[in-house]
Amino acid sequence: MVAELSLALFLLTGCSPKAPTNDPELARFLKARETQARGLVQQNGLKMPAQAWSLFDYLQTDKWSNATNAFAQLQGQSGRSGAPVPPSPLQAVIGTIQQAGQKIGLPPPKSSALQDTPWHAIVDAHWAYVLSKTWRGEPLGLITKEILNAVPPGAIFFGDSDPGRFAMSRVMESLDSDKRFYVITQNQLADYSYWAYADFLSGTNITMPGADDFNAVYSQYLTGAYGTGRVAVAAMNAEFSELIFHKNPGHRVYMESTWFLPKWAYDRCLPRGPVFEISRQPVPRLEEASLEDDRAFWSAVCKKLLGDVIGRGTSVGDVCEFVEARYLRSDMSAFKGHHNYVSDTLAQNWFGMARHTTAALYQWRCIQAKVNEEKQRMLDESMLAYKQTFALSPLTSMDFCDLLSQVGRTNEATRILSVREKIAARR
């Protein structure tokens, strides 16, 4: 879902993809995913359309139009529509037929690889390539660097954005095995074939839930217990990410949440740079040292990208002035950040949402707190995080407006909303 939106945004700009670059890390990743896809096809007795192998050739020879067209056609053939994909009852039937056929020397029937595990190797390869063509190297490099700094080797890392999923998978392929962590996306867990793919990539070092676990949740989905559409799929993904968390007590678990943070993780989240560590036990109170580290990290990010730390002492009015000058008037006379950032909507969306999730977590803790002192402490942290969110990504500001309105600061909320609407009208 994230990848499709990123590509749509890129195509709507009318821009051409970046010129080919010599990128040995990407080349190594694309080749590895092709090798893995071929191995999975052979291992599971599947049938892969020739067009899929052509796609890998297009990716590795940097043929943008051929690659994107081929992937679109393959995606149509895969039959995937965003709805949950349960364990296929046909697999048991095919297994029975295969066993019977072997006894009399008949070749086994083959199901399509596009409906099975190899599809996810295709997805990884294609979107890692698209990411390399649509993102500027500097912000993408900063994201991967900071996630690497935050997540230790051997951990499970849930990546929900294009950088969190595809860029980090690509980076893992270039690291020594003892320095890698396991990248899983919580956005694909409602597709049962992805579970086998994650298991394959981890070398069985991760314990994935079984078919019975999937079917128990899927049966509730069919009754409408989770609602409908994307909301229901997101609820299933949240259920499955919690199952994986509990089935792997020997692994530290981290989560990137630039789309949403599952409710089950809220009282376990510990801010770790741009991501969260998920504590094995609920955390009744965030320690001051953790909050200090979080403030220091995001102040450094704001200073690097925007030239201004946007600290506690920065008023909402000052943040609005900053945003109007940079994003509306394009006044760079006193700007000390990266000039490309203010026109880079992909980077703005990622950094803004990464900070926004922390702001929302602090806001939730403020609401949950029983003591006024703790409520105020969390409110202060939430306000700071929302101010930095607004500066990093002005369109990611509706929740900030709501919070200001709730605490009676309606004039500030109105001004932020006004600035937001002006920026939205220009894009």
Backbone torsions as a table, in degrees:
resi	resn	phi	psi	omega
1	MET	NA	-47.8	179.7
2	VAL	-62.0	-43.7	-177.8
3	ALA	-63.0	-42.1	-179.4
4	GLU	-62.4	-40.6	180.0
5	LEU	-67.0	-38.0	178.9
6	SER	-64.1	-42.7	179.9
7	LEU	-68.0	-39.6	179.1
8	ALA	-60.9	-44.3	178.5
9	LEU	-60.6	-41.8	-178.8
10	PHE	-64.9	-43.7	-178.1
11	LEU	-69.5	-34.0	-179.1
12	LEU	-68.1	-21.2	179.0
13	THR	-72.8	-15.7	-178.2
14	GLY	77.4	9.4	-178.1
15	CYS	-81.2	159.2	172.3
16	SER	-93.1	151.9	177.2
17	PRO	-63.3	157.4	-179.5
18	LYS	-59.5	154.4	178.1
19	ALA	-63.1	151.8	179.5
20	PRO	-57.3	140.9	176.8
21	THR	-127.3	154.7	176.5
22	ASN	-80.6	103.1	-174.3
23	ASP	-127.2	89.4	-176.7
24	PRO	-63.9	-30.7	178.9
25	GLU	-64.8	-45.1	178.0
26	LEU	-64.7	-43.6	179.8
27	ALA	-58.8	-42.3	179.9
28	ARG	-64.8	-40.4	-179.5
29	PHE	-66.1	-45.7	-179.0
30	LEU	-62.1	-41.8	179.1
31	LYS	-66.1	-40.0	179.6
32	ALA	-63.4	-42.0	-179.6
33	ARG	-68.6	-34.7	175.3
34	GLU	-63.8	-45.4	179.5
35	THR	-60.7	-42.2	179.1
36	GLN	-65.3	-40.8	178.6
37	ALA	-62.3	-43.6	179.0
38	ARG	-63.9	-39.6	179.0
39	GLY	-65.7	-40.4	179.6
40	LEU	-67.6	-37.3	177.6
41	VAL	-61.8	-47.6	-178.4
42	GLN	-68.5	-43.9	-176.8
43	GLN	-61.1	-36.7	-175.2
44	ASN	-103.3	6.5	177.7
45	GLY	61.7	45.2	-175.8
46	LEU	-103.0	168.0	177.9
47	LYS	-114.9	119.1	-179.6
48	MET	-105.4	128.9	175.9
49	PRO	-59.9	142.9	179.2
50	ALA	-58.2	-29.4	-179.1
51	GLN	-61.2	-29.2	179.3
52	ALA	-67.0	-41.1	178.1
53	TRP	-68.7	-32.6	175.0
54	SER	-63.9	-38.7	178.5
55	LEU	-58.2	-45.9	178.5
56	PHE	-59.6	-37.7	176.7
57	ASP	-63.9	-44.5	179.9
58	TYR	-61.3	-41.8	-179.8
59	LEU	-63.4	-42.7	-174.7
60	GLN	-78.9	-15.8	175.9
61	THR	-107.6	9.5	173.3
62	ASP	60.2	49.1	175.9
63	LYS	-103.7	88.1	-171.2
64	TRP	-55.6	-56.2	-175.6
65	SER	-62.3	-44.4	179.1
66	ASN	-61.4	-42.1	-176.6
67	ALA	-67.1	-48.5	-177.0
68	THR	-67.6	-36.1	177.2
69	ASN	-67.0	-43.3	-179.6
70	ALA	-63.7	-41.4	-179.1
71	PHE	-65.6	-41.0	179.4
72	ALA	-60.0	-40.8	179.4
73	GLN	-68.3	-41.2	178.7
74	LEU	-65.5	-38.3	178.7
75	GLN	-63.3	-38.8	175.6
76	GLY	-62.3	-41.5	179.5
77	GLN	-68.3	-26.1	-177.0
78	SER	-69.7	-21.8	179.0
79	GLY	77.2	5.9	-178.8
80	ARG	-80.6	131.8	-176.8
81	SER	-125.5	6.1	-176.3
82	GLY	97.2	-9.8	177.1
83	ALA	-79.3	158.7	177.5
84	PRO	-57.5	146.2	178.0
85	VAL	-119.5	100.4	-176.3
86	PRO	-77.7	170.5	173.0
87	PRO	-54.8	135.2	-175.3
88	SER	-82.1	124.4	176.0
89	PRO	-66.9	-17.5	179.5
90	LEU	-67.2	-25.1	-177.9
91	GLN	-61.4	-39.9	178.4
92	ALA	-65.9	-39.9	178.6
93	VAL	-64.3	-46.2	179.9
94	ILE	-61.6	-39.5	178.8
95	GLY	-61.4	-41.6	178.7
96	THR	-64.3	-43.3	179.7
97	ILE	-64.5	-39.9	179.6
98	GLN	-61.1	-45.3	-179.6
99	GLN	-62.9	-41.9	179.8
100	ALA	-67.2	-40.6	-179.5
101	GLY	-65.8	-36.5	-179.9
102	GLN	-62.6	-32.1	-178.5
103	LYS	-67.8	-27.3	-178.5
104	ILE	-113.4	11.6	173.3
105	GLY	81.4	17.4	178.6
106	LEU	-85.9	145.0	176.0
107	PRO	-67.1	141.0	-177.8
108	PRO	-70.7	146.5	175.2
109	PRO	-69.4	152.3	-177.5
110	LYS	-123.6	133.3	174.4
111	SER	-93.8	166.2	-175.3
112	SER	-74.0	133.5	177.0
113	ALA	-66.7	-20.3	-178.9
114	LEU	-72.8	-17.8	175.3
115	GLN	-99.7	10.5	-173.8
116	ASP	-132.9	-167.0	-172.8
117	THR	-54.4	-41.6	-177.6
118	PRO	-58.8	-23.6	179.1
119	TRP	-55.2	-36.6	-175.4
120	HIS	-72.7	-26.0	172.7
121	ALA	-69.3	-36.6	175.9
122	ILE	-63.7	-46.0	179.6
123	VAL	-59.7	-46.9	179.8
124	ASP	-57.4	-47.8	-177.0
125	ALA	-64.6	-48.5	-176.8
126	HIS	-61.7	-48.5	-174.7
127	TRP	-76.0	-26.0	172.1
128	ALA	-65.1	-38.7	176.8
129	TYR	-65.8	-47.3	179.5
130	VAL	-60.4	-41.0	178.7
131	LEU	-58.5	-41.9	-179.2
132	SER	-67.0	-22.4	-177.4
133	LYS	-95.2	-22.7	-172.9
134	THR	-105.5	-21.6	179.8
135	TRP	-98.1	144.8	168.8
136	ARG	-71.4	144.7	-175.0
137	GLY	-64.6	-34.8	-174.4
138	GLU	-65.6	-53.6	179.3
139	PRO	-66.7	-35.7	178.5
140	LEU	-64.8	-40.7	177.7
141	GLY	-64.7	-36.8	178.2
142	LEU	-65.8	-40.7	179.1
143	ILE	-61.9	-51.3	-177.3
144	THR	-64.8	-37.3	178.9
145	LYS	-62.2	-46.8	-176.4
146	GLU	-70.9	-33.9	175.5
147	ILE	-67.3	-40.6	176.3
148	LEU	-61.0	-37.8	178.7
149	ASN	-67.6	-28.5	-174.0
150	ALA	-89.8	-32.5	-172.0
151	VAL	-103.1	122.9	-178.4
152	PRO	-80.0	158.9	175.9
153	PRO	-57.3	144.1	177.4
154	GLY	84.7	-7.5	-179.7
155	ALA	-79.5	164.2	170.0
156	ILE	-96.6	127.4	-178.9
157	PHE	-120.1	117.1	174.8
158	PHE	-88.1	113.1	179.0
159	GLY	-109.6	122.0	-174.0
160	ASP	-107.2	-7.1	178.3
161	SER	-106.6	173.2	175.4
162	ASP	-57.9	-50.5	177.4
163	PRO	-62.4	-41.8	-177.9
164	GLY	-65.3	-33.1	-179.3
165	ARG	-93.2	-59.6	-170.5
166	PHE	-81.4	-42.4	179.6
167	ALA	-67.1	-39.9	180.0
168	MET	-71.4	-34.5	174.6
169	SER	-62.4	-40.7	178.8
170	ARG	-63.5	-43.4	179.0
171	VAL	-63.1	-40.7	-178.6
172	MET	-58.3	-36.1	-177.4
173	GLU	-64.4	-22.7	-177.2
174	SER	-96.8	-4.2	-179.0
175	LEU	-94.6	153.4	171.0
176	ASP	-61.5	149.7	-173.0
177	SER	-58.5	-32.3	-177.6
178	ASP	-78.3	-2.9	179.2
179	LYS	-110.1	0.7	-175.5
180	ARG	-88.6	155.0	164.7
181	PHE	-120.6	171.9	-172.0
182	TYR	-98.7	117.0	-177.7
183	VAL	-93.3	121.5	175.2
184	ILE	-128.6	141.3	174.4
185	THR	-101.3	128.2	177.5
186	GLN	-72.3	-8.4	-178.3
187	ASN	-82.9	-11.1	-177.6
188	GLN	-114.8	8.2	-174.1
189	LEU	-70.5	-17.4	176.9
190	ALA	-78.0	-0.3	174.8
191	ASP	-106.1	109.9	-173.2
192	TYR	-61.5	-31.6	-179.9
193	SER	-65.8	-23.0	177.1
194	TYR	-68.5	-29.6	178.6
195	TRP	-61.4	-43.5	179.0
196	ALA	-66.2	-34.7	178.3
197	TYR	-66.3	-45.3	178.2
198	ALA	-62.3	-39.0	178.0
199	ASP	-64.6	-40.8	179.1
200	PHE	-63.5	-45.1	-177.9
201	LEU	-67.2	-32.5	-177.5
202	SER	-82.5	-7.5	-176.8
203	GLY	65.8	32.8	-178.2
204	THR	64.4	16.3	175.6
205	ASN	-76.0	-17.5	176.1
206	ILE	-107.7	137.5	176.4
207	THR	-91.9	110.0	176.6
208	MET	-89.2	151.0	175.6
209	PRO	-60.5	165.6	-178.7
210	GLY	-101.3	179.8	-178.1
211	ALA	-60.6	-35.7	179.5
212	ASP	-64.7	-37.3	177.6
213	ASP	-63.3	-43.7	179.6
214	PHE	-62.8	-48.1	-175.1
215	ASN	-64.3	-31.6	179.1
216	ALA	-64.2	-41.4	178.3
217	VAL	-74.7	-40.1	-177.9
218	TYR	-63.1	-36.1	179.5
219	SER	-64.2	-35.6	176.1
220	GLN	-69.5	-36.9	176.2
221	TYR	-58.8	-42.5	-178.1
222	LEU	-65.2	-27.4	179.0
223	THR	-83.3	-5.3	-178.9
224	GLY	85.8	14.7	-176.8
225	ALA	-63.7	-26.0	-177.9
226	TYR	-101.5	6.4	-175.0
227	GLY	92.6	-148.4	-177.8
228	THR	-135.0	166.7	173.1
229	GLY	60.7	-143.5	-175.5
230	ARG	-65.8	-30.1	178.2
231	VAL	-61.7	-43.2	179.8
232	ALA	-66.9	-42.0	179.2
233	VAL	-64.1	-41.4	177.8
234	ALA	-62.0	-38.1	178.4
235	ALA	-65.3	-39.3	176.1
236	MET	-64.8	-44.2	178.5
237	ASN	-58.4	-39.2	178.9
238	ALA	-64.8	-42.1	177.8
239	GLU	-59.7	-43.3	-176.1
240	PHE	-72.9	-35.5	177.4
241	SER	-64.8	-35.3	176.7
242	GLU	-67.5	-39.0	176.6
243	LEU	-60.2	-44.9	179.7
244	ILE	-63.0	-41.2	177.6
245	PHE	-56.3	-48.1	-175.7
246	HIS	-75.3	-27.2	-179.2
247	LYS	-81.5	-4.3	-178.5
248	ASN	-128.4	63.1	-176.1
249	PRO	-66.1	-18.2	-179.3
250	GLY	-85.3	-1.9	-179.1
251	HIS	-113.2	138.2	166.9
252	ARG	-72.9	146.4	-173.9
253	VAL	-124.9	133.8	179.6
254	TYR	-127.5	154.5	-175.9
255	MET	-142.0	127.1	168.7
256	GLU	-90.7	132.7	-175.5
257	SER	-135.3	74.3	177.0
258	THR	-94.6	-4.7	174.6
259	TRP	-110.4	-55.1	175.3
260	PHE	-160.7	154.2	176.4
261	LEU	-107.6	121.2	-177.8
262	PRO	-63.1	143.3	-175.3
263	LYS	-59.3	-33.0	-177.3
264	TRP	-63.9	-21.5	-175.2
265	ALA	-94.0	-10.6	-172.4
266	TYR	-54.3	-49.5	-174.7
267	ASP	-84.1	9.3	177.4
268	ARG	-115.8	-7.0	-171.9
269	CYS	-75.7	130.6	173.2
270	LEU	-119.3	118.0	-179.7
271	PRO	-60.3	130.5	178.9
272	ARG	-136.5	83.1	-176.7
273	GLY	65.7	-125.3	-178.0
274	PRO	-86.7	1.3	-176.3
275	VAL	-131.6	-177.4	177.5
276	PHE	-121.1	141.9	164.9
277	GLU	-91.1	137.1	-179.4
278	ILE	-99.2	109.0	-176.9
279	SER	-67.0	145.7	177.8
280	ARG	-68.5	-23.2	178.1
281	GLN	-121.7	148.0	174.9
282	PRO	-55.0	143.7	-178.1
283	VAL	-104.1	107.2	-176.3
284	PRO	-67.6	-29.5	-176.8
285	ARG	-152.4	131.9	177.0
286	LEU	-76.1	126.1	-178.4
287	GLU	-68.7	151.8	-178.4
288	GLU	-61.6	-34.4	179.4
289	ALA	-62.0	-37.1	178.1
290	SER	-66.4	-41.4	178.6
291	LEU	-66.5	-39.0	177.8
292	GLU	-62.2	-43.2	178.2
293	ASP	-62.3	-40.6	180.0
294	ASP	-64.7	-44.7	178.0
295	ARG	-61.9	-43.0	-178.2
296	ALA	-64.1	-41.5	-179.2
297	PHE	-63.1	-51.2	-174.4
298	TRP	-74.5	-27.8	173.1
299	SER	-65.2	-39.3	178.2
300	ALA	-66.2	-40.3	178.3
301	VAL	-63.4	-45.8	179.4
302	CYS	-62.1	-40.9	179.7
303	LYS	-65.3	-38.6	-179.1
304	LYS	-69.1	-45.4	-175.1
305	LEU	-85.5	-35.5	-172.4
306	LEU	-112.2	-11.9	-178.0
307	GLY	77.1	9.4	-177.8
308	ASP	-146.3	133.9	-175.6
309	VAL	-74.1	-20.7	-175.1
310	ILE	49.8	71.5	-174.9
311	GLY	-92.2	-172.6	-178.7
312	ARG	-60.5	-34.9	-177.6
313	GLY	-78.9	-5.3	179.2
314	THR	-78.2	120.5	-178.7
315	SER	-75.5	162.5	176.4
316	VAL	-61.8	-37.7	177.4
317	GLY	-62.4	-40.9	178.1
318	ASP	-64.6	-39.4	178.3
319	VAL	-64.4	-40.9	177.9
320	CYS	-62.2	-42.7	177.3
321	GLU	-60.5	-42.8	179.3
322	PHE	-61.3	-48.3	-177.5
323	VAL	-64.1	-44.1	179.8
324	GLU	-62.5	-42.6	-178.6
325	ALA	-63.6	-43.4	-174.4
326	ARG	-83.0	-48.9	-170.7
327	TYR	-89.6	-24.4	-178.8
328	LEU	-102.8	-51.7	-176.6
329	ARG	-89.6	-8.5	-177.6
330	SER	53.2	38.4	178.9
331	ASP	-85.9	104.9	-177.6
332	MET	-107.3	13.4	-174.4
333	SER	-61.5	-35.3	-179.7
334	ALA	-114.6	13.7	-175.6
335	PHE	-80.0	127.4	-178.3
336	LYS	-114.3	9.1	178.9
337	GLY	-92.7	-158.0	178.2
338	HIS	-89.1	116.0	-174.4
339	HIS	-60.9	-32.9	-179.5
340	ASN	-67.6	-22.9	-174.4
341	TYR	-63.1	-38.1	-174.3
342	VAL	-69.2	-11.7	175.4
343	SER	-113.8	3.9	-176.3
344	ASP	-98.2	89.2	-175.1
345	THR	-67.3	-30.9	178.0
346	LEU	-63.4	-48.2	179.7
347	ALA	-65.4	-41.9	178.9
348	GLN	-58.7	-45.1	-179.3
349	ASN	-60.5	-42.3	-176.2
350	TRP	-69.4	-53.5	-177.2
351	PHE	-65.7	-37.7	178.4
352	GLY	-63.3	-45.0	-178.5
353	MET	-71.4	-34.2	177.6
354	ALA	-62.3	-41.7	178.0
355	ARG	-74.4	-35.0	-179.9
356	HIS	-60.3	-39.1	-178.2
357	THR	-63.2	-38.0	176.8
358	THR	-66.8	-41.4	177.5
359	ALA	-58.7	-43.6	179.9
360	ALA	-65.8	-36.1	177.2
361	LEU	-63.3	-45.1	178.6
362	TYR	-64.2	-38.6	177.9
363	GLN	-62.7	-42.2	178.0
364	TRP	-61.6	-42.5	179.5
365	ARG	-66.7	-33.3	175.7
366	CYS	-62.0	-44.8	-179.5
367	ILE	-65.8	-38.3	-177.0
368	GLN	-76.2	-23.2	-174.3
369	ALA	-62.3	142.5	-179.5
370	LYS	-97.1	-19.9	-176.6
371	VAL	-107.8	136.1	-176.8
372	ASN	-58.7	-37.4	179.7
373	GLU	-61.2	-41.6	179.3
374	GLU	-70.7	-37.0	176.2
375	LYS	-59.3	-44.8	-179.4
376	GLN	-67.0	-39.0	179.3
377	ARG	-60.3	-46.0	-179.4
378	MET	-72.8	-32.7	176.4
379	LEU	-64.1	-41.8	178.6
380	ASP	-61.9	-42.1	180.0
381	GLU	-67.7	-38.6	179.7
382	SER	-66.1	-42.3	179.1
383	MET	-60.4	-45.4	178.8
384	LEU	-60.7	-47.2	-178.1
385	ALA	-63.3	-38.2	178.3
386	TYR	-68.8	-37.2	176.7
387	LYS	-62.2	-42.9	178.1
388	GLN	-67.3	-37.1	176.0
389	THR	-58.8	-47.1	-178.0
390	PHE	-62.3	-40.1	179.4
391	ALA	-69.7	-37.3	-179.2
392	LEU	-75.7	-33.1	-175.5
393	SER	-151.7	88.6	-172.6
394	PRO	-56.7	-28.7	-179.4
395	LEU	-77.9	-13.4	177.8
396	THR	-92.9	70.1	-169.7
397	SER	-139.3	-1.7	-175.4
398	MET	-64.5	-40.6	-179.9
399	ASP	-66.5	-32.7	176.0
400	PHE	-64.5	-43.8	176.9
401	CYS	-58.8	-43.3	-179.9
402	ASP	-62.2	-44.5	-179.0
403	LEU	-63.2	-45.3	178.8
404	LEU	-60.5	-39.8	178.6
405	SER	-64.8	-39.6	-178.5
406	GLN	-64.6	-29.6	-179.3
407	VAL	-99.3	14.2	173.5
408	GLY	84.8	10.1	-179.4
409	ARG	-99.7	60.7	-171.9
410	THR	-69.5	-32.5	179.7
411	ASN	-62.7	-41.4	178.8
412	GLU	-67.6	-40.1	178.5
413	ALA	-62.2	-41.5	179.9
414	THR	-64.1	-39.2	-179.7
415	ARG	-67.6	-43.9	178.2
416	ILE	-59.7	-43.7	-179.8
417	LEU	-61.9	-39.1	179.0
418	SER	-64.4	-45.8	179.0
419	VAL	-62.7	-42.9	-179.7
420	ARG	-59.7	-44.4	-177.4
421	GLU	-66.0	-36.8	177.9
422	LYS	-65.2	-41.5	179.0
423	ILE	-67.7	-42.4	179.6
424	ALA	-60.7	-36.1	-178.6
425	ALA	-68.8	-24.2	-178.8
426	ARG	-86.4	-13.3	-175.2
427	ARG	-99.8	NA	NA
